[in-house]
Protein backbone atom coordinates (compact mmCIF):
# COMPACT_ATOMS: atom_id res chain seq x y z
CA UNK A 1 0.00 0.00 0.00
CA UNK A 2 0.96 3.64 -0.42
CA UNK A 3 0.97 5.94 2.62
CA UNK A 4 1.15 9.71 2.40
CA UNK A 5 2.28 11.84 5.34
CA UNK A 6 1.00 15.40 4.98
CA UNK A 7 3.32 18.32 5.70
CA UNK A 8 1.54 20.00 8.64
CA UNK A 9 2.88 18.73 11.96
CA UNK A 10 1.26 18.41 15.36
CA UNK A 11 2.37 20.48 18.36
CA UNK A 12 5.05 22.25 16.34
CA UNK A 13 6.82 19.03 15.36
CA UNK A 14 7.98 18.25 11.84
CA UNK A 15 6.30 15.30 10.14
CA UNK A 16 9.58 14.24 8.55
CA UNK A 17 10.52 12.10 11.57
CA UNK A 18 7.01 10.64 11.61
CA UNK A 19 7.39 9.56 7.98
CA UNK A 20 10.87 8.13 8.57
CA UNK A 21 9.69 6.01 11.50
CA UNK A 22 6.76 4.75 9.42
CA UNK A 23 9.20 3.74 6.67
CA UNK A 24 11.23 1.76 9.18
CA UNK A 25 8.18 0.01 10.61
CA UNK A 26 6.37 -0.51 7.29
CA UNK A 27 9.26 -1.32 4.99
CA UNK A 28 7.08 -3.49 2.77
CA UNK A 29 4.90 -0.49 1.94
CA UNK A 30 5.61 2.83 0.23
CA UNK A 31 5.67 5.81 2.59
CA UNK A 32 5.88 9.29 1.09
CA UNK A 33 6.39 12.54 2.97
CA UNK A 34 4.94 15.60 1.25
CA UNK A 35 7.03 18.69 1.92
CA UNK A 36 5.00 20.98 -0.36
CA UNK A 37 1.36 21.49 -1.34
CA UNK A 38 2.21 20.33 -4.85
CA UNK A 39 3.54 17.03 -3.52
CA UNK A 40 0.40 16.56 -1.44
CA UNK A 41 -1.77 17.11 -4.53
CA UNK A 42 0.32 14.74 -6.66
CA UNK A 43 0.80 11.86 -4.25
CA UNK A 44 -2.72 11.74 -2.82
CA UNK A 45 -3.93 10.51 -6.18
CA UNK A 46 -2.39 7.08 -5.57
CA UNK A 47 -2.41 6.99 -1.76
CA UNK A 48 -4.29 4.25 0.06
CA UNK A 49 -3.70 5.89 3.45
CA UNK A 50 -3.16 9.55 4.31
CA UNK A 51 -2.12 10.78 7.74
CA UNK A 52 -1.89 14.30 9.12
CA UNK A 53 -3.58 16.86 11.32
CA UNK A 54 -6.21 17.78 8.74
CA UNK A 55 -7.30 17.30 5.14
CA UNK A 56 -9.40 19.69 3.09
CA UNK A 57 -12.09 19.03 0.51
CA UNK A 58 -9.94 20.25 -2.40
CA UNK A 59 -7.27 17.69 -1.58
CA UNK A 60 -9.87 14.98 -1.09
CA UNK A 61 -11.21 15.59 -4.59
CA UNK A 62 -7.88 14.35 -5.96
CA UNK A 63 -7.94 11.10 -3.97
CA UNK A 64 -8.67 8.10 -6.21
CA UNK A 65 -7.71 5.14 -3.97
CA UNK A 66 -7.96 6.55 -0.47
CA UNK A 67 -9.19 4.03 2.11
CA UNK A 68 -8.10 5.59 5.42
CA UNK A 69 -7.39 9.04 6.80
CA UNK A 70 -5.41 8.68 10.04
CA UNK A 71 -5.83 11.94 11.89
CA UNK A 72 -2.88 12.82 14.11
CA UNK A 73 -5.12 14.74 16.51
CA UNK A 74 -7.53 13.18 19.00
CA UNK A 75 -10.26 15.64 18.01
CA UNK A 76 -11.83 15.33 14.58
CA UNK A 77 -14.52 18.04 14.57
CA UNK A 78 -12.33 20.13 12.23
CA UNK A 79 -12.33 17.45 9.51
CA UNK A 80 -14.73 17.29 6.52
CA UNK A 81 -16.20 14.08 7.91
CA UNK A 82 -19.26 14.11 5.67
CA UNK A 83 -17.05 14.33 2.57
CA UNK A 84 -14.82 11.53 3.85
CA UNK A 85 -17.88 9.37 4.55
CA UNK A 86 -19.28 10.07 1.09
CA UNK A 87 -16.03 8.76 -0.40
CA UNK A 88 -16.13 5.66 1.77
CA UNK A 89 -12.94 6.67 3.58
CA UNK A 90 -12.41 5.32 7.09
CA UNK A 91 -11.22 7.84 9.71
CA UNK A 92 -9.14 7.15 12.81
CA UNK A 93 -7.86 9.52 15.46
CA UNK A 94 -4.95 9.78 17.89
CA UNK A 95 -6.94 8.97 21.02
CA UNK A 96 -4.62 7.66 23.71
CA UNK A 97 -1.49 9.31 22.34
CA UNK A 98 -1.89 12.26 24.70
CA UNK A 99 -2.96 10.33 27.79
CA UNK A 100 0.38 9.96 29.64
CA UNK A 101 1.61 13.52 29.12
CA UNK A 102 -1.76 15.28 29.42
CA UNK A 103 -2.56 13.45 32.65
CA UNK A 104 0.87 14.39 34.04
CA UNK A 105 0.06 18.00 33.14
CA UNK A 106 -3.20 17.75 35.08
CA UNK A 107 -1.52 16.26 38.15
CA UNK A 108 1.11 19.00 38.03
CA UNK A 109 -1.56 21.70 37.90
CA UNK A 110 -3.53 20.18 40.77
CA UNK A 111 -0.41 19.92 42.93
CA UNK A 112 0.61 23.47 42.04
CA UNK A 113 -2.68 24.86 43.35
CA UNK A 114 -2.87 22.49 46.30
CA UNK A 115 0.59 23.53 47.51
CA UNK A 116 0.22 27.15 46.27
CA UNK A 117 3.26 26.81 44.00
CA UNK A 118 1.73 29.22 41.49
CA UNK A 119 1.78 31.94 44.16
CA UNK A 120 5.42 31.27 44.99
CA UNK A 121 6.33 31.45 41.31
CA UNK A 122 4.87 34.95 41.05
CA UNK A 123 6.35 36.27 44.32
CA UNK A 124 9.38 38.57 44.15
CA UNK A 125 10.30 38.28 47.83
CA UNK A 126 10.16 35.82 50.73
CA UNK A 127 6.52 35.57 51.76
CA UNK A 128 4.65 33.28 54.19
CA UNK A 129 2.34 30.80 52.50
CA UNK A 130 -0.49 28.52 53.61
CA UNK A 131 -0.37 25.52 51.28
CA UNK A 132 -2.95 22.77 51.54
CA UNK A 133 -2.84 19.03 50.99
CA UNK A 134 -4.24 17.10 48.09
CA UNK A 135 -4.87 14.07 50.28
CA UNK A 136 -8.49 13.82 51.31
CA UNK A 137 -9.73 16.02 48.45
CA UNK A 138 -12.46 15.21 45.97
CA UNK A 139 -11.61 15.50 42.27
CA UNK A 140 -14.26 15.47 39.57
CA UNK A 141 -13.15 14.33 36.12
CA UNK A 142 -15.46 15.40 33.30
CA UNK A 143 -14.89 12.99 30.44
CA UNK A 144 -13.48 9.50 30.92
CA UNK A 145 -11.73 8.96 27.62
CA UNK A 146 -8.06 8.03 27.51
CA UNK A 147 -6.94 11.23 29.25
CA UNK A 148 -9.64 11.18 31.92
CA UNK A 149 -8.93 7.56 32.75
CA UNK A 150 -5.19 8.26 32.94
CA UNK A 151 -5.86 11.17 35.33
CA UNK A 152 -7.91 8.90 37.58
CA UNK A 153 -5.18 6.26 37.57
CA UNK A 154 -2.48 8.80 38.48
CA UNK A 155 -4.60 10.27 41.29
CA UNK A 156 -5.02 6.91 43.01
CA UNK A 157 -1.83 7.12 45.15
CA UNK A 158 -2.85 10.56 46.47
CA UNK A 159 -5.70 9.26 48.63
CA UNK A 160 -8.39 11.36 46.97
CA UNK A 161 -11.99 10.60 46.06
CA UNK A 162 -12.57 10.70 42.30
CA UNK A 163 -15.92 11.43 40.68
CA UNK A 164 -16.27 10.57 37.01
CA UNK A 165 -18.79 12.41 34.84
CA UNK A 166 -19.47 10.85 31.47
CA UNK A 167 -22.24 10.68 28.91
CA UNK A 168 -23.02 7.06 29.77
CA UNK A 169 -22.10 6.23 33.39
CA UNK A 170 -23.20 2.63 32.81
CA UNK A 171 -20.09 2.26 30.64
CA UNK A 172 -18.06 2.29 33.85
CA UNK A 173 -14.68 3.79 34.57
CA UNK A 174 -11.78 3.90 37.04
CA UNK A 175 -13.23 6.60 39.32
CA UNK A 176 -14.66 5.96 42.78
CA UNK A 177 -18.10 7.17 41.72
CA UNK A 178 -19.78 7.77 38.35
CA UNK A 179 -22.29 10.41 37.30
CA UNK A 180 -24.22 11.19 34.16
CA UNK A 181 -24.65 14.67 32.65
CA UNK A 182 -27.89 15.20 34.58
CA UNK A 183 -25.95 14.86 37.84
CA UNK A 184 -23.13 17.23 36.90
CA UNK A 185 -24.10 19.82 39.52
CA UNK A 186 -24.24 17.17 42.24
CA UNK A 187 -20.65 16.19 41.48
CA UNK A 188 -19.44 19.79 41.15
CA UNK A 189 -20.86 20.76 44.54
CA UNK A 190 -18.64 18.14 46.20
CA UNK A 191 -15.38 18.84 44.35
CA UNK A 192 -12.26 20.77 45.33
CA UNK A 193 -10.80 20.16 41.85
CA UNK A 194 -12.58 19.74 38.53
CA UNK A 195 -10.68 18.32 35.57
CA UNK A 196 -12.15 18.94 32.12
CA UNK A 197 -10.96 16.24 29.70
CA UNK A 198 -14.06 15.83 27.56
CA UNK A 199 -14.37 16.30 23.79
CA UNK A 200 -15.91 19.49 22.45
CA UNK A 201 -19.44 18.68 21.29
CA UNK A 202 -22.76 20.48 21.20
CA UNK A 203 -23.42 19.02 24.65
CA UNK A 204 -20.11 20.17 26.19
CA UNK A 205 -19.78 23.60 24.60
CA UNK A 206 -20.29 26.08 27.45
CA UNK A 207 -20.65 23.21 29.91
CA UNK A 208 -19.10 25.28 32.70
CA UNK A 209 -20.96 28.55 32.94
CA UNK A 210 -22.36 30.84 35.63
CA UNK A 211 -24.57 28.21 37.26
CA UNK A 212 -21.80 25.63 37.40
CA UNK A 213 -19.27 28.09 38.81
CA UNK A 214 -21.77 29.19 41.45
CA UNK A 215 -22.35 25.53 42.34
CA UNK A 216 -18.67 24.80 42.98
CA UNK A 217 -17.16 25.31 46.44
CA UNK A 218 -15.56 28.76 46.67
CA UNK A 219 -12.05 27.32 46.88
CA UNK A 220 -12.49 24.89 43.97
CA UNK A 221 -10.01 24.87 41.09
CA UNK A 222 -10.84 24.21 37.43
CA UNK A 223 -8.25 22.39 35.31
CA UNK A 224 -9.02 22.48 31.59
CA UNK A 225 -7.12 20.26 29.13
CA UNK A 226 -10.18 19.73 26.92
CA UNK A 227 -11.09 22.71 24.71
CA UNK A 228 -11.41 26.35 25.68
CA UNK A 229 -15.04 26.51 24.61
CA UNK A 230 -16.05 23.98 27.29
CA UNK A 231 -15.85 26.92 29.73
CA UNK A 232 -17.76 30.16 29.22
CA UNK A 233 -14.84 32.58 29.46
CA UNK A 234 -16.82 35.60 30.66
CA UNK A 235 -18.46 33.52 33.39
CA UNK A 236 -15.02 32.26 34.46
CA UNK A 237 -13.54 35.76 34.63
CA UNK A 238 -16.51 37.06 36.59
CA UNK A 239 -16.47 34.11 38.97
CA UNK A 240 -12.77 34.55 39.69
CA UNK A 241 -13.16 38.28 40.24
CA UNK A 242 -16.01 37.68 42.68
CA UNK A 243 -14.03 35.08 44.62
CA UNK A 244 -16.37 32.26 43.61
CA UNK A 245 -13.43 30.04 42.63
CA UNK A 246 -10.08 29.17 44.11
CA UNK A 247 -8.41 29.25 40.73
CA UNK A 248 -8.13 27.88 37.21
CA UNK A 249 -5.36 26.06 35.37
CA UNK A 250 -6.04 26.57 31.67
CA UNK A 251 -4.09 24.78 28.95
CA UNK A 252 -6.81 25.74 26.49
CA UNK A 253 -8.73 29.00 26.28
CA UNK A 254 -11.49 30.73 24.38
CA UNK A 255 -10.25 32.65 22.49
CA UNK A 256 -7.05 30.82 21.66
CA UNK A 257 -4.32 31.95 21.59
CA UNK A 258 -5.25 34.10 24.56
CA UNK A 259 -4.58 37.67 23.34
CA UNK A 260 -2.44 40.21 25.12
CA UNK A 261 -4.46 42.31 27.53
CA UNK A 262 -7.10 39.63 28.14
CA UNK A 263 -8.45 39.75 31.72
CA UNK A 264 -7.31 36.19 32.43
CA UNK A 265 -3.67 37.31 32.26
CA UNK A 266 -4.20 39.71 35.16
CA UNK A 267 -5.81 37.28 37.57
CA UNK A 268 -3.40 35.88 40.16
CA UNK A 269 -5.39 32.69 40.61
CA UNK A 270 -5.07 31.69 36.94
CA UNK A 271 -2.29 29.53 35.52
CA UNK A 272 -2.22 29.61 31.70
CA UNK A 273 -0.14 27.26 29.58
CA UNK A 274 -0.06 27.60 25.76
CA UNK A 275 -1.90 24.38 24.80
CA UNK A 276 1.10 22.24 25.71
CA UNK A 277 -0.56 19.45 27.70
CA UNK A 278 -0.71 17.34 24.56
CA UNK A 279 2.91 17.89 23.61
CA UNK A 280 5.40 15.08 24.23
CA UNK A 281 8.61 13.81 22.61
CA UNK A 282 6.86 10.43 22.34
CA UNK A 283 4.02 11.84 20.23
CA UNK A 284 4.96 10.48 16.82
CA UNK A 285 6.20 7.15 18.17
CA UNK A 286 2.76 6.57 19.68
CA UNK A 287 1.08 7.64 16.45
CA UNK A 288 3.23 5.17 14.53
CA UNK A 289 2.14 2.38 16.88
CA UNK A 290 -1.51 3.11 16.10
CA UNK A 291 -1.05 3.48 12.36
CA UNK A 292 1.16 0.41 11.84
CA UNK A 293 -1.40 -1.64 13.75
CA UNK A 294 -4.16 -0.27 11.53
CA UNK A 295 -2.26 -0.99 8.33
CA UNK A 296 -2.28 -4.65 9.30
CA UNK A 297 -5.94 -4.47 10.27
CA UNK A 298 -6.83 -2.79 6.98
CA UNK A 299 -5.05 -5.50 5.01
CA UNK A 300 -6.79 -8.23 7.02
CA UNK A 301 -10.21 -6.59 6.81
CA UNK A 302 -10.37 -6.28 10.60
CA UNK A 303 -11.96 -3.42 12.62
CA UNK A 304 -9.65 -0.44 12.89
CA UNK A 305 -8.21 0.82 16.15
CA UNK A 306 -9.43 4.34 17.07
CA UNK A 307 -11.99 4.30 14.27
CA UNK A 308 -14.49 7.13 14.55
CA UNK A 309 -18.02 7.50 13.29
CA UNK A 310 -19.57 10.72 12.05
CA UNK A 311 -21.67 10.90 15.22
CA UNK A 312 -18.56 10.65 17.45
CA UNK A 313 -17.24 14.08 16.58
Secondary structure, 3 states (H helix, E strand, C coil): CEEEECCCCCCCCCCHHHHHHHHHHCCCCEEEECCCHHHHHHHHHHCCEEEECCCCHHHHCCCCCCCEEEECCCCCCCCCHHHHHHCCCEEECCCCCCHHHHHHHHHHHHHHHHCCHHHHHHCCCCCCCCCCCCCCCEEEEECCCHHHHHHHHHHHHHCCEEEEECCCHHHCCCCCEEECHHHHHHHHCCCCEEEECCCCCCCCCCCECHHHHHHCCCCCEEEECCCHHHECHHHHHHHHHCCCCCEEEECCCCCCCCCCCCHHHHCCCEEECCCCCCCCCCHHHHHHHHHHHHHHHHHHCCCCCCECCHHHC
